[in-house]
């Protein structure tokens, strides 16, 4: 029998009260849970009930000597706290009073406190001076179930591809010689094409499955094998083959797509120029039509007008070249033309000059190069003519008469590549998180008792805080990108402008997120994360380029912001602009009236965890930023400042708007996605991840919300505390969550993740 000054009826509550006050996060709703449990306890005497109620007064918290007396009663018990129990604290409490009196009645309602307050072992095992029988992870959620939810309709095909990667040819290794690395990647690419994976997005007539979403799944899973292979795969089948599929006509499909999908025709995508970067409309390479020869001459006029960073430049035999199409002396804007760059003996074609880009920060298995064209002549049929054609009589023809609309329609068809880049970057973050979490579940460090085992670093709140929010975000972004790819691939959606805006915004924030996450994982693994054998170093180097690949992120966010402002007419004339402002004002007015001191400082759990609050916060921020940037632009226009200059003056504002929009889009998409999860247990898990995403995002942009008066200091503090609590609640399930990514074991070869 243990020695204590408390009767069993009160003793059983002590572990809970000790955790509650040590955690110092009792909200009104949580106090209500505890009070209800006390009221329903039929074994309590009235005086005992009053004592317990008195310990729930936030205005007069229990004195230090009282809390110490609780701790003594707990610590002197000699009872083991077993984390693997279904309800560890409740089980501990039951054993506690049994040690005092084997016949004492136990209140089973205490389970409600542990469950409703989200109390997890990490809240308390460091508080008790008792032996804790630790369990590194919980088996409450099954990784296979999580993975199955994420895979959706293509579960069978994705599993088949992951098993396919368990071939010696895809075994990851450290290769410092770029020539050897490139040859390995080339052989891998051809192996993929021989087994039908390159043609998946192409029509069935050309060996494909006409399944762009499945292609995107293949792309993101391929990064688990190697980043260089992923990018080369995307260049060959997505950019080169995709440009012919999307911009060409039937004759081009019949002639090229099957050979491309089977890897017989290797090609590259030559759009970006050294001197013009993201400004595709400003490229200087020309494609001049010659009526007499019925041909097109491709020419690079200046030193810096060459095509730069072209993947497959050293292995490819043909290029999709973007150039200013000139017919009868008139420039019809940027068009794509197929240009052979090597002959059947792999020698450069006349007039084509190619230089190796050399070693890069990462992706050294990709053969990037620079290409110049000196009066290279190709047949008229090589023009990819879906949106603009040269007829037999030498006249230019297009169903889209407006050059601007034609240009953006053409580029819009290639948005799928931008979505895939975001997916690939996210896979890099997922892999880094998997390695970091598994390492943290075995790496031990520090303890206040030299006689006991050191603590797992995953049990430190600071470590949970650095890895758990990124895991939540990875789930949100995964579902969002899958949904976006589904919409992009929907032939029933003819107007893709909204999708283009969404793709630009999401690609930017997700690739930035991936780089930040990989760096955090590297640091979380200490010196081990710096070793190349543990993969994070390569992930860091390979994914870095994704922030500027397929569009520089800063440019894309501005593009997204301009898409949000698309209701404004192009010249911002006073009547059109005023009409838009009036519309925006009416939209935002109902949102503004809710912001009052009571709302700004509302801190109860039900409110902070409510999706309506999250959606309102994100919606409010986007609308407010849209309205304010519109007012600023209007002010500049009224002063006579040209539109272009007006946009430059609000450039940083546009970037903030683009980020806000992408966050709102991701959260809304994810929450709607969770409603479709049939299994209630897993739906609640995913919604908890969504809640953590939302609160962490609000916390990260707290300065803006505080400036606007949307939240007060008290609410910000509560949000910060809730983020930390959610991280602790998810701690037992982190292993299941990272294994839920579905990364094949044969790909996850980092020694520290074993």
C-alpha positions in Angstrom: 0.0 0.0 0.0 1.3 3.5 -0.9 1.4 6.4 1.4 -0.8 9.4 0.5 -2.9 12.0 2.1 -5.7 11.6 -0.5 -8.5 9.0 -0.5 -8.8 6.8 -3.6 -11.8 8.8 -4.9 -9.5 11.8 -5.3 -6.3 10.0 -5.8 -7.4 8.7 -9.1 -7.8 12.3 -10.4 -4.4 13.4 -9.4 -2.5 12.3 -12.5 -4.9 14.2 -14.7 -4.8 17.4 -12.6 -1.1 17.2 -12.5 -0.8 17.0 -16.3 -3.5 19.6 -16.8 -1.7 22.2 -14.7 1.7 21.3 -15.9 0.5 21.7 -19.5 -1.2 25.0 -18.6 -3.6 24.9 -21.5 -7.0 24.6 -19.8 -9.6 26.2 -22.0 -13.2 26.8 -21.0 -14.4 23.8 -23.1 -11.7 21.5 -21.5 -12.7 22.6 -18.0 -16.3 21.7 -18.9 -15.1 18.1 -19.8 -13.4 17.6 -16.5 -16.3 19.1 -14.5 -18.8 16.9 -16.3 -16.7 13.8 -15.4 -16.6 15.0 -11.8 -20.3 15.6 -11.7 -21.1 12.1 -13.1 -18.8 10.4 -10.6 -21.2 8.7 -8.2 -18.5 7.7 -5.7 -17.4 11.2 -4.8 -18.6 12.8 -1.5 -19.8 16.3 -1.8 -16.7 17.7 0.0 -14.5 15.8 -2.4 -16.4 17.0 -5.3 -16.0 20.6 -4.1 -12.2 20.1 -3.7 -11.9 18.8 -7.2 -13.9 21.7 -8.6 -11.7 24.2 -6.7 -8.7 22.9 -8.5 -10.3 23.9 -11.8 -10.3 27.6 -11.1 -8.0 29.4 -13.7 -8.3 32.6 -11.7 -7.0 30.8 -8.5 -4.9 27.9 -9.7 -3.8 25.3 -7.1 -0.8 26.4 -5.0 2.6 25.0 -5.6 2.6 23.0 -2.4 -0.6 21.3 -3.5 0.8 20.4 -6.9 3.9 19.0 -5.2 1.7 16.9 -3.0 0.1 15.4 -6.1 3.5 14.7 -7.6 4.7 12.9 -4.4 1.6 10.7 -4.4 2.3 9.8 -8.0 6.1 9.4 -7.7 6.1 7.4 -4.5 3.7 4.8 -6.0 6.5 2.9 -7.9 3.9 2.1 -10.6 5.0 1.8 -14.3 3.3 4.1 -16.8 2.9 2.0 -20.0 2.7 4.2 -23.1 1.4 1.3 -25.2 -1.8 1.0 -23.2 -4.9 2.1 -25.1 -5.4 4.9 -22.5 -2.0 5.2 -20.7 -3.0 7.8 -18.1 -6.3 6.2 -17.3 -4.6 2.8 -16.9 -1.9 4.4 -14.6 -4.6 6.0 -12.5 -6.4 2.7 -12.1 -3.2 1.0 -10.9 -2.6 4.0 -8.6 -5.7 3.6 -6.5 -5.5 -0.2 -6.6 -2.1 0.1 -5.0 -3.7 2.1 -2.2 -6.8 0.0 -1.9 -7.4 -3.0 -4.0 -11.2 -2.7 -3.4 -11.5 1.0 -4.3 -14.0 1.9 -7.0 -12.5 3.4 -10.2 -14.3 6.0 -12.3 -14.2 4.8 -15.9 -15.3 8.2 -17.0 -11.7 9.4 -16.6 -11.1 8.0 -20.0 -13.2 10.9 -21.4 -10.8 13.4 -20.0 -7.8 11.7 -21.6 -9.6 11.4 -24.9 -11.4 14.8 -25.2 -8.4 16.8 -24.0 -6.1 14.9 -26.4 -3.7 14.0 -23.6 -0.9 11.9 -25.0 2.1 10.3 -23.2 4.4 13.1 -24.4 2.4 15.5 -22.2 3.3 13.8 -19.0 5.9 11.0 -19.1 8.7 13.6 -18.4 6.7 15.0 -15.5 6.4 11.8 -13.4 9.2 10.4 -11.4 8.1 6.9 -12.3 9.3 4.3 -14.7 7.8 4.8 -18.1 7.6 1.8 -20.4 7.9 3.6 -23.7 6.6 2.6 -27.0 8.2 4.4 -30.0 5.0 4.5 -32.0 1.4 3.6 -31.9 -0.3 1.0 -34.1 -3.7 2.7 -33.9 -3.5 3.8 -37.5 -2.2 1.5 -40.2 0.1 3.0 -42.8 -1.3 0.8 -45.5 -4.8 2.2 -44.9 -3.4 5.8 -45.1 -1.5 5.0 -48.2 -4.6 3.4 -49.7 -6.7 6.6 -49.1 -4.0 8.7 -50.8 -3.7 6.5 -53.8 -7.3 6.7 -54.7 -8.5 5.2 -58.0 -5.0 4.3 -59.2 -4.1 2.1 -56.3 -3.4 -1.0 -58.3 -1.3 0.7 -60.9 0.7 2.7 -58.3 1.5 -0.5 -56.3 2.5 -2.2 -59.5 4.9 0.6 -60.4 6.4 0.7 -56.9 7.1 -3.1 -57.2 8.5 -2.5 -60.6 11.1 -0.2 -59.1 12.4 -3.1 -57.1 14.7 -3.9 -60.0 18.5 -3.8 -59.7 18.7 -1.2 -62.5 17.0 1.4 -60.1 19.2 0.7 -57.1 20.4 4.0 -55.8 24.1 4.7 -55.5 26.5 7.5 -55.2 28.0 8.4 -58.6 30.3 11.5 -58.9 31.2 11.1 -62.5 28.5 12.9 -64.5 29.1 10.9 -67.7 28.6 7.5 -65.8 25.7 9.0 -64.0 24.0 10.1 -67.2 24.5 6.7 -68.9 22.9 5.0 -65.9 19.9 7.4 -66.0 19.6 6.9 -69.8 19.5 3.1 -69.4 16.9 3.5 -66.7 14.8 5.8 -68.9 14.8 3.3 -71.7 13.9 0.5 -69.3 10.9 2.5 -68.2 9.8 3.2 -71.8 10.2 -0.5 -72.7 7.7 -1.4 -70.0 5.1 1.2 -71.2 5.5 3.8 -68.4 6.7 6.6 -70.7 3.5 6.5 -72.9 0.9 6.5 -70.0 -0.4 10.0 -70.8 -0.6 9.4 -74.5 -3.7 8.0 -76.3 -4.1 4.2 -76.5 -3.3 4.3 -80.3 0.2 5.2 -79.4 0.8 2.7 -76.6 -0.6 4.8 -73.8 -3.5 4.8 -71.4 -4.6 8.4 -71.9 -4.2 8.9 -68.2 -2.4 12.1 -67.2 -3.2 11.7 -63.5 -1.6 8.3 -63.5 1.4 9.7 -65.3 1.7 12.3 -62.5 1.6 9.5 -59.9 4.4 7.7 -61.7 6.4 10.9 -61.8 6.1 11.6 -58.1 6.9 8.0 -57.1 9.9 7.9 -59.5 11.6 10.5 -57.4 11.9 8.0 -54.6 14.3 6.1 -56.9 16.3 9.1 -58.1 15.8 12.8 -58.9 17.8 12.8 -62.1 15.8 10.0 -63.5 12.6 11.8 -62.5 13.5 14.9 -64.3 14.8 13.2 -67.5 11.6 11.1 -67.5 9.6 14.4 -67.3 11.6 16.1 -70.1 11.3 13.1 -72.5 7.7 12.1 -72.0 6.1 15.1 -70.4 7.8 18.1 -72.0 9.0 16.8 -75.3 6.3 14.2 -75.9 3.7 16.4 -74.2 4.4 19.4 -76.4 3.8 17.3 -79.5 0.6 15.8 -78.0 -0.8 19.1 -76.8 0.5 21.5 -79.5 0.6 19.2 -82.5 -2.0 17.8 -84.8 -2.9 14.2 -85.8 0.0 14.0 -88.3 2.5 14.8 -85.6 0.9 12.3 -83.2 1.0 9.5 -85.8 4.6 10.2 -86.8 6.2 10.7 -83.4 4.3 9.7 -80.2 4.7 6.0 -80.4 8.5 6.3 -80.9 8.7 8.8 -78.1 6.8 6.6 -75.7 8.9 3.6 -76.5 12.2 5.6 -76.1 13.2 5.2 -79.7 13.0 9.0 -80.3 14.7 11.0 -77.6 14.0 14.7 -77.5 14.2 17.9 -75.6 12.1 21.0 -74.9 13.9 24.2 -76.0 11.9 27.1 -74.7 14.0 29.1 -72.1 16.7 31.4 -73.5 19.8 32.6 -71.6 19.1 36.3 -72.0 15.3 36.2 -71.4 14.7 33.7 -68.6 11.0 33.5 -67.7 10.0 36.0 -70.3 8.9 33.5 -73.0 7.1 36.1 -75.0 10.4 38.0 -75.3 12.5 35.2 -76.7 14.6 36.1 -79.7 15.0 32.9 -81.6 13.2 33.2 -84.9 11.3 30.8 -87.2 11.0 32.4 -90.6 8.8 30.8 -93.2 10.2 30.5 -96.8 7.5 30.4 -99.3 9.7 29.2 -102.2 11.2 26.3 -100.4 8.0 25.7 -98.2 10.3 25.5 -95.2 11.0 27.2 -91.9 14.4 28.6 -90.9 15.3 28.5 -87.2 17.9 31.0 -86.2 19.5 32.3 -83.0 20.3 36.0 -83.7 22.4 36.9 -80.6 24.9 35.4 -78.3 22.5 35.2 -75.3 19.5 34.1 -77.4 20.5 30.5 -77.1 18.3 27.9 -75.5 19.6 27.2 -72.0 19.4 24.4 -69.4 17.9 22.0 -71.9 17.4 18.5 -70.6 18.2 15.7 -73.0 20.4 18.1 -75.0 23.3 15.6 -75.1 21.2 12.4 -75.7 18.3 13.9 -77.8 17.9 13.8 -81.5 15.1 16.3 -81.8 13.9 19.4 -80.1 10.6 21.2 -79.7 11.9 24.7 -80.3 9.9 27.8 -79.3 10.5 30.7 -81.5 9.0 33.9 -83.0 7.1 32.7 -86.1 7.5 35.1 -89.0 5.3 34.7 -92.0 5.5 37.1 -95.0 7.4 39.6 -92.8 4.9 39.6 -90.0 5.6 38.3 -86.5 2.8 36.0 -85.3 4.3 35.4 -81.8 5.8 32.4 -80.2 5.1 29.0 -81.7 6.7 25.6 -81.4 8.6 23.8 -84.2 10.2 20.4 -84.2 13.9 20.7 -85.1 16.2 17.6 -85.6 19.4 18.3 -83.7 21.3 15.0 -84.5 21.3 12.6 -87.3 21.0 8.8 -87.2 24.7 8.5 -86.4 24.2 10.9 -83.4 26.2 13.7 -85.1 25.0 17.3 -84.8 22.9 18.5 -87.6 24.3 21.4 -89.8 23.8 24.7 -88.1 23.2 23.2 -84.6 25.7 23.9 -81.8 25.3 22.3 -78.4 27.4 22.8 -75.3 27.3 20.8 -72.0 26.1 22.8 -69.0 28.6 20.8 -67.0 28.3 19.9 -63.3 25.4 21.4 -61.4 24.4 21.6 -57.7 22.3 18.5 -58.2 20.6 16.4 -60.9 24.0 15.6 -62.5 22.4 12.5 -64.1 20.5 14.9 -66.4 22.3 16.0 -69.6 21.6 19.7 -69.6 23.0 21.8 -72.4 22.9 25.1 -74.3 21.7 25.1 -77.9 22.3 27.6 -80.8 20.7 27.5 -84.2 22.4 29.0 -87.3 19.9 29.2 -90.2 18.7 25.6 -89.6 16.0 24.7 -92.2 13.1 22.3 -91.4 9.9 21.5 -93.4 6.8 23.5 -92.9 5.1 20.3 -91.5 7.4 20.5 -88.5 5.3 23.5 -87.1 3.2 22.2 -84.2 0.0 23.7 -85.6 -2.9 23.1 -83.3 -3.3 26.8 -82.4 -1.5 28.4 -85.4 -0.7 27.0 -88.9 0.9 28.0 -92.2 -1.3 27.0 -95.1 -0.1 25.6 -98.4 -0.4 29.0 -100.0 2.0 30.5 -97.4 -0.6 32.4 -95.4 -0.8 32.2 -91.6 -4.1 30.9 -90.1 -5.3 30.5 -86.5 -8.8 30.0 -85.0 -7.6 32.2 -82.1 -7.3 35.7 -83.7 -6.1 37.5 -80.6 -2.3 36.9 -80.3 -2.3 37.3 -76.5 -5.0 34.8 -76.1 -3.3 32.4 -78.5 0.0 32.6 -76.6 -1.6 32.0 -73.2 -3.8 29.2 -74.6 -0.7 27.5 -76.0 1.2 27.7 -72.7 -1.8 26.7 -70.8 -1.8 23.3 -72.4 1.6 22.6 -70.7 0.4 23.3 -67.2 0.4 19.6 -66.4 4.2 19.8 -66.3 4.0 22.5 -63.7 1.8 20.4 -61.5 4.1 17.4 -61.9 7.1 19.5 -60.8 5.2 20.4 -57.6 4.4 16.7 -57.1 8.0 15.7 -57.5 9.2 18.3 -55.1 6.6 17.1 -52.6 7.9 13.6 -52.9 11.4 14.9 -52.1 10.0 16.5 -48.9 8.1 13.3 -48.0 11.3 11.2 -48.4 13.3 13.6 -46.2 10.5 13.6 -43.6 10.4 9.8 -43.6 14.2 9.6 -43.0 14.2 12.3 -40.3 11.2 10.8 -38.4 12.6 7.2 -38.4 15.9 8.5 -37.3 14.3 10.5 -34.5 12.5 7.3 -33.3 15.8 5.6 -32.6 18.3 8.4 -31.9 18.5 9.2 -28.2 20.0 12.2 -26.5 20.0 13.7 -23.0 18.2 12.9 -19.8 18.0 14.4 -16.3 18.8 11.0 -14.8 22.3 9.6 -15.5 21.1 6.1 -14.5 18.3 5.9 -17.0 18.3 5.6 -20.8 18.6 8.8 -22.8 15.4 10.2 -24.3 14.3 9.7 -27.9 14.8 13.0 -29.8 11.3 12.5 -31.2 10.0 12.9 -27.7 11.3 16.5 -27.4 8.5 19.1 -28.1 11.0 21.2 -30.1 11.7 18.2 -32.4 8.0 17.5 -32.8 7.4 21.1 -33.7 10.0 21.1 -36.4 8.7 17.9 -38.1 5.0 17.5 -37.4 3.6 20.7 -39.2 5.5 19.8 -42.4 4.0 16.3 -42.3 0.6 17.8 -42.0 1.3 20.2 -44.9 2.6 17.3 -47.0 -0.8 15.6 -46.7 -2.7 18.8 -47.5 -0.5 19.5 -50.6 -0.7 15.9 -51.8 -4.5 15.9 -51.9 -4.6 19.4 -53.4 -2.2 18.5 -56.2 -4.1 15.3 -57.0 -7.3 17.3 -57.2 -5.7 19.9 -59.4 -4.3 17.3 -61.8 -7.8 15.7 -62.0 -9.3 19.0 -63.0 -6.5 19.7 -65.5 -7.1 16.3 -67.1 -10.9 16.8 -67.3 -11.7 17.3 -71.0 -15.1 18.7 -69.9 -13.4 21.8 -68.5 -12.6 23.8 -71.6 -11.6 27.0 -69.9 -8.4 26.2 -68.0 -7.5 29.8 -66.9 -8.5 29.2 -63.3 -6.5 25.9 -63.3 -3.5 27.8 -64.6 -3.7 30.3 -61.8 -4.0 27.6 -59.2 -1.1 25.6 -60.7 1.1 28.7 -60.7 0.3 29.5 -57.1 0.6 25.9 -55.8 3.8 25.1 -57.7 5.5 28.1 -56.1 4.5 27.5 -52.4 4.9 23.7 -52.6 8.4 23.8 -54.1 9.5 26.4 -51.5 7.9 24.2 -48.9 9.8 21.2 -50.1 13.2 23.0 -50.0 12.5 24.4 -46.5 11.4 21.0 -45.3 14.4 19.1 -46.7 16.7 21.6 -45.0 14.8 21.2 -41.7 15.1 17.4 -42.0 18.8 17.7 -42.7 19.4 19.7 -39.5 17.0 17.4 -37.5 19.3 14.5 -38.4 22.5 16.4 -37.4 25.7 15.2 -38.9 24.0 12.0 -40.1 21.8 14.1 -42.4 24.9 15.6 -44.0 26.2 12.2 -45.2 25.4 11.5 -48.8 24.6 7.9 -48.0 21.5 9.0 -46.1 19.9 10.6 -49.2 18.9 13.9 -47.7 22.0 15.7 -49.2 21.0 14.5 -52.6 17.3 15.4 -52.1 18.4 18.9 -51.0 20.6 19.3 -54.1 18.1 17.8 -56.6 14.9 19.5 -55.4 16.5 22.9 -55.1 16.1 23.6 -58.9 12.3 22.9 -58.7 11.8 26.5 -57.4 12.9 27.9 -60.7 12.2 24.9 -63.0 9.0 25.2 -65.0 8.7 28.8 -63.9 10.5 31.0 -61.3 8.4 30.9 -58.2 8.5 34.7 -57.7 7.2 35.2 -61.3 4.6 32.5 -60.8 3.2 34.1 -57.7 2.7 37.3 -59.5 1.1 35.4 -62.4 -1.3 33.9 -59.9 -2.0 37.2 -58.3 -2.8 38.7 -61.7 -5.1 35.8 -62.3 -7.0 36.7 -59.1 -7.3 40.2 -60.4 -8.5 38.9 -63.8 -11.9 40.6 -63.4 -10.2 43.9 -63.9 -10.1 45.0 -67.5 -6.7 45.1 -69.1 -6.4 48.9 -69.3 -8.0 49.6 -65.9 -10.3 52.2 -67.3 -12.2 54.1 -64.6 -15.6 52.5 -65.2 -14.4 48.9 -65.4 -12.1 49.4 -62.4 -14.8 51.0 -60.3 -17.2 48.2 -61.1 -14.7 45.6 -59.9 -14.0 47.5 -56.7 -17.7 47.7 -56.0 -18.0 44.0 -56.5 -15.0 43.3 -54.2 -16.3 45.7 -51.6 -19.7 43.9 -51.5 -17.9 40.5 -51.2 -15.7 41.6 -48.4 -18.2 43.7 -46.4 -19.9 40.8 -44.7 -16.5 39.4 -43.8 -15.3 42.6 -42.1 -18.2 43.0 -39.7 -17.3 39.8 -37.8 -14.0 41.2 -36.8 -14.5 42.5 -33.3 -12.6 42.3 -30.0 -14.6 39.2 -28.9 -14.0 37.3 -32.1 -10.3 38.5 -32.2 -9.7 37.0 -28.8 -11.9 33.9 -28.9 -9.6 31.0 -27.7 -11.8 28.0 -26.9 -10.9 24.7 -28.4 -14.1 24.3 -30.4 -13.5 27.7 -32.1 -9.8 27.2 -32.8 -10.3 23.7 -34.2 -13.3 24.6 -36.2 -12.8 24.4 -40.0 -15.2 27.4 -40.4 -12.7 29.5 -38.5 -9.8 28.3 -40.6 -11.7 28.9 -43.9 -12.9 32.3 -42.7 -9.3 33.4 -41.7 -7.9 32.3 -45.1 -10.8 33.7 -47.1 -10.6 37.0 -45.2 -6.9 37.4 -45.8 -7.2 36.7 -49.6 -10.1 39.1 -50.0 -8.6 41.8 -47.9 -5.3 41.6 -49.9 -7.2 41.6 -53.2 -9.1 44.6 -52.2 -6.1 46.6 -50.9 -3.9 45.8 -53.9 -6.7 46.8 -56.2 -7.1 50.1 -54.4 -3.3 50.7 -54.7 -3.3 50.0 -58.4 -6.3 52.2 -59.0 -4.6 55.0 -57.2 -1.5 54.8 -59.3 -3.5 54.5 -62.6 -5.5 57.6 -61.6 -2.2 59.5 -61.2 -1.3 58.6 -64.8 1.2 55.9 -64.0 1.3 53.3 -66.8 -0.2 49.9 -66.0 3.1 48.0 -66.1 4.7 50.5 -63.7 1.7 50.4 -61.4 2.1 46.6 -61.1 5.8 47.0 -60.4 5.0 49.3 -57.5 2.8 46.7 -55.9 5.0 43.7 -56.8 5.6 42.7 -53.2 1.9 43.1 -52.4 1.1 40.7 -55.3 3.5 38.1 -53.9 1.7 38.2 -50.5 -1.6 37.9 -52.3 -0.4 34.9 -54.3 0.8 33.1 -51.2 -2.5 33.8 -49.4 -4.5 32.6 -52.3 -2.6 29.3 -52.5 -2.9 28.7 -48.8 -6.7 29.2 -48.9 -7.0 27.0 -52.0 -4.9 24.2 -50.4 -6.9 24.2 -47.2 -10.3 24.4 -48.8 -9.4 21.6 -51.2 -8.1 19.4 -48.5 -11.0 19.8 -46.1 -13.5 18.9 -48.9 -11.3 15.9 -49.7 -11.5 14.7 -46.0 -15.3 14.7 -46.1 -15.1 11.9 -48.7 -13.0 9.6 -46.5 -15.5 6.9 -45.5 -13.6 5.5 -42.5 -14.5 7.8 -39.6 -11.3 7.1 -37.7 -9.1 8.0 -40.7 -11.3 11.0 -41.6 -10.7 12.4 -38.1 -6.9 11.8 -38.5 -6.8 13.7 -41.8 -9.0 16.5 -40.4 -6.6 16.8 -37.4 -3.8 17.2 -40.0 -5.8 19.8 -41.7 -6.4 21.6 -38.4 -2.6 21.7 -37.7 -2.0 23.0 -41.2 -4.4 25.8 -40.7 -3.3 26.9 -37.2 0.3 26.7 -38.2 -0.3 28.8 -41.3 -2.1 31.4 -39.3 0.7 31.4 -36.7 3.3 31.8 -39.5 1.5 34.9 -40.8 0.5 36.2 -37.3 2.0 39.6 -38.0 -0.5 40.3 -40.8 -3.5 39.0 -38.8 -2.4 41.1 -35.8 -2.0 44.2 -37.9 -5.5 43.7 -39.3 -6.9 43.2 -35.8 -8.2 39.8 -37.0 -6.6 38.1 -34.0 -5.5 39.6 -30.7 -2.4 38.7 -28.6 -4.4 36.3 -26.4 -5.7 34.4 -29.5 -2.3 34.3 -31.1 -0.9 32.8 -27.9 -3.7 30.2 -27.8 -3.0 29.3 -31.5 0.6 28.8 -30.8 -0.1 26.6 -27.8 -2.6 24.6 -29.9 -0.1 24.0 -32.6 2.3 22.6 -30.0 -0.5 20.4 -28.5 -1.5 19.0 -31.9 2.1 18.1 -32.6 2.2 16.2 -29.3 -1.1 14.5 -30.0 0.2 13.3 -33.4 3.6 12.2 -32.0 2.5 8.5 -31.5 1.3 8.4 -35.1 4.2 10.0 -36.9 5.7 6.7 -38.1 2.4 5.6 -39.5 2.0 9.0 -41.2 5.4 8.9 -42.9 5.0 5.3 -43.9 1.6 6.3 -45.2 3.4 8.1 -48.0 3.9 4.7 -49.5 7.6 5.0 -50.2 8.8 1.5 -51.1 11.3 0.0 -48.7 13.7 -0.8 -51.6 13.8 2.9 -52.3 14.2 4.1 -48.7 17.8 2.9 -48.5 19.2 5.5 -46.0 21.0 3.7 -43.3 19.7 6.0 -40.6 16.1 5.2 -41.5 16.5 1.4 -41.0 
